Amino acid sequence: MKKIIHIILSILMVLTISACSDKNTTLSNGKVLIVSDSMETLKGKPSVTIYFGENQKNFNTFTILKEELHNGFAVDSRVNITIGKVDLTSSYHKNQYYLNEKNDAFIVLKIKKLDKTDNEAIIYIKAKVSTADGNKYLNIDQDIKINGKYFLNLVKEF
């Protein structure tokens, strides 16, 4: 019986290690962790940063220019140049991931809803980010729902 348990545990350990070493990981939908409430800039223009993900160790940071915060704003870096409008980085299992055109990374973004009456925003993000060396990738595909005090931080003017 001990031998069977040992074999089962060994198999589970190998499967776990294999899953963690995968070059291409898809993140599960994360929650909004923080929306910056202080003046930030992207390429010298006012912006806001949204932190979303699993927790403070495994998260994404998405920055967008304040001037682009309106219903219907959409960008696809595979078609349009996004430099200076949006940025995305990720920290996942102690690795840093970036939008890096050399490594087939991209971002698709759409503001589905920005309602100042309901104090709610829904931003769709689909992205592929890579480590600096291009050896590992993260895939993100989710709606980010922002409300309450985080919504007020999102639309705060400086």
C-alpha positions in Angstrom: 0.0 0.0 0.0 2.8 2.4 0.9 4.4 1.7 -2.5 1.2 2.5 -4.4 0.9 5.8 -2.5 4.5 6.6 -3.2 4.0 6.0 -6.9 0.9 8.1 -7.0 2.6 11.0 -5.2 5.6 10.7 -7.6 3.3 10.9 -10.6 1.5 13.9 -9.1 4.8 15.7 -8.4 6.0 15.1 -12.0 2.7 16.5 -13.4 2.9 19.5 -11.1 6.5 20.3 -12.2 5.5 19.8 -15.8 2.6 22.3 -15.5 4.8 24.9 -13.8 7.6 24.7 -16.4 5.2 25.2 -19.4 6.5 27.8 -21.8 3.0 29.1 -22.6 0.7 29.7 -19.6 -2.8 31.0 -19.7 -3.8 33.0 -16.6 -7.2 32.5 -15.0 -9.4 35.5 -14.6 -8.1 37.7 -11.9 -9.7 40.4 -9.8 -8.9 44.1 -9.6 -6.4 44.5 -6.8 -5.7 48.2 -7.0 -6.4 51.2 -9.3 -3.8 54.0 -8.8 -5.1 57.1 -7.1 -2.1 59.4 -7.7 -0.9 61.2 -10.8 0.9 58.9 -13.1 2.2 59.4 -16.6 2.7 57.2 -19.7 5.1 58.8 -22.2 4.7 62.1 -20.3 0.9 62.2 -20.4 -1.6 61.6 -17.5 -2.5 58.0 -17.1 -3.9 55.5 -14.7 -2.7 52.0 -13.7 -4.9 49.0 -12.9 -3.4 46.1 -11.0 -5.4 42.8 -11.5 -4.7 39.2 -11.0 -4.6 36.4 -8.4 -2.8 38.2 -5.5 0.1 40.5 -4.8 2.6 38.0 -6.0 0.9 37.0 -9.3 -0.6 40.0 -11.0 -0.7 42.2 -14.1 -0.4 45.9 -14.3 -2.2 47.7 -17.1 -1.6 51.4 -17.8 -3.7 53.5 -20.1 -3.7 57.2 -21.0 -6.5 59.2 -19.3 -7.4 60.7 -22.6 -8.2 57.2 -24.0 -10.7 56.4 -21.1 -14.0 56.5 -23.0 -16.6 54.1 -24.1 -15.6 52.3 -27.3 -11.9 53.0 -27.1 -10.2 49.9 -28.7 -6.7 49.0 -29.8 -5.1 45.9 -31.2 -1.3 46.1 -31.2 -1.2 43.5 -34.0 -2.9 46.2 -36.2 -2.3 49.6 -34.6 0.7 51.0 -32.9 -0.1 51.2 -29.2 3.1 52.6 -27.9 2.3 55.5 -25.7 -1.4 54.7 -25.3 -1.4 51.5 -23.2 1.1 49.3 -21.5 0.9 45.9 -19.8 3.4 44.0 -17.6 2.9 40.8 -15.6 4.6 39.2 -12.6 3.8 35.5 -12.3 5.6 32.8 -10.4 8.7 35.1 -9.9 9.0 35.9 -13.6 8.4 39.3 -15.2 6.5 39.5 -18.5 6.3 42.4 -21.0 4.8 43.5 -24.2 7.7 42.9 -26.5 7.0 43.0 -30.2 10.2 41.0 -31.0 8.7 38.0 -29.1 5.2 38.0 -30.7 3.7 39.7 -27.7 0.5 41.7 -28.3 -2.4 43.4 -26.5 -6.0 43.8 -27.6 -8.1 46.2 -25.5 -11.6 47.5 -25.6 -13.4 49.7 -23.1 -16.8 48.0 -23.1 -18.4 50.2 -20.5 -17.4 53.4 -18.7 -20.5 54.6 -16.8 -20.1 57.6 -14.5 -23.7 57.2 -13.3 -23.3 53.6 -12.2 -19.7 54.1 -11.3 -18.7 51.0 -13.3 -16.2 50.2 -16.0 -15.6 47.0 -18.0 -12.4 46.7 -19.9 -11.6 43.7 -22.0 -8.0 42.7 -22.3 -6.5 39.9 -24.4 -2.8 39.8 -24.4 0.3 37.7 -24.9 3.3 38.9 -22.9 6.7 37.3 -22.7 9.8 37.2 -20.5 12.6 39.5 -21.8 14.4 36.6 -23.3 11.2 35.3 -25.0 11.5 31.8 -23.4 8.1 32.0 -21.5 4.7 33.5 -22.4 1.6 34.4 -20.5 -1.8 34.7 -22.1 -4.5 36.9 -20.7 -8.1 37.0 -21.9 -10.6 38.5 -19.6 -13.0 41.3 -18.7 -11.9 43.6 -15.9 -14.8 45.0 -14.0 -14.0 48.2 -12.0 -16.4 49.7 -9.6 -16.7 51.5 -6.2 -13.6 53.4 -5.0 -11.5 51.8 -7.8 -13.8 53.4 -10.4 -13.4 56.8 -8.7 -9.6 56.4 -8.9 -10.0 55.4 -12.6 -11.8 58.5 -13.6 -10.1 60.9 -11.1 -8.9 64.1 -12.7 -5.7 65.8 -11.7 
